[in-house]
């Protein structure tokens, strides 16, 4: 179990690592402070909900930290995930070998879509193709370095992937740190989700439900576009 391995590393390094977790960047600044605090509260609650039933997990859990960086303080522009990536890579390299937290080889980014996913909870009552748990709020996880010429980049991978917040600590962190799997591999699974969100390992019934949902959604959108193009569907409310 990765928790035992992490505990041994923390104990063995004799104080080298006092914390473990992620560095997270705020890269969206349009929300009010009340909305930002609401996001933070719900996000922290989400990521602390892990380790249920795992022996001796308390001493590891209390050392877990999400270290937030406000991008405005370092000149990172609105929505500039690439700027966050450069800052993360530069500072991780500079601090290597010094007493610090044991960080995952990837960073978090709170962009507009991820903040909104926590503020405005998504619900799709009446449908049975996508489990409600797979529609939970998400956060961006970015690669430390991104090669825009890779095969996955040509297929649409931009160096980040949306991950379900509830999977961040007991799935994504050990996947990146313990197994050596990279962010682009998580993206391979995320693209199967209707909203391109990594939710963990999948079973066939999930994939089949998501595929049917996407097919229905795409057919409805295509028909709506056809109606609008043919003048059968107004793009403005009546009377405007």
PEHUJO-V538576 format. One record per run of one state. SS is the DSSP state (helix for helix, strand for strand, loop for the rest). FROM is the first residue (numbers start at 0). TO is the last residue. If there is no record, write none. Layout:
BEGIN
ss-><SS | SS>
from-><FROM | FROM>
to-><TO | TO>
END
This chain:
BEGIN
ss-><loop | helix | loop | strand | loop | helix | loop | helix | loop | strand | helix | loop | helix | loop | strand | loop | strand | loop | helix | loop | helix | loop | strand | loop | helix | loop | strand | helix | loop | helix | loop | strand | loop | helix | loop>
from-><0 | 1 | 12 | 16 | 26 | 32 | 48 | 57 | 61 | 63 | 70 | 74 | 80 | 95 | 99 | 103 | 105 | 110 | 111 | 119 | 131 | 135 | 137 | 143 | 150 | 154 | 159 | 164 | 179 | 182 | 190 | 196 | 198 | 203 | 229>
to-><0 | 11 | 15 | 25 | 31 | 47 | 56 | 60 | 62 | 69 | 73 | 79 | 94 | 98 | 102 | 104 | 109 | 110 | 118 | 130 | 134 | 136 | 142 | 149 | 153 | 158 | 163 | 178 | 181 | 189 | 195 | 197 | 202 | 228 | 239>
END
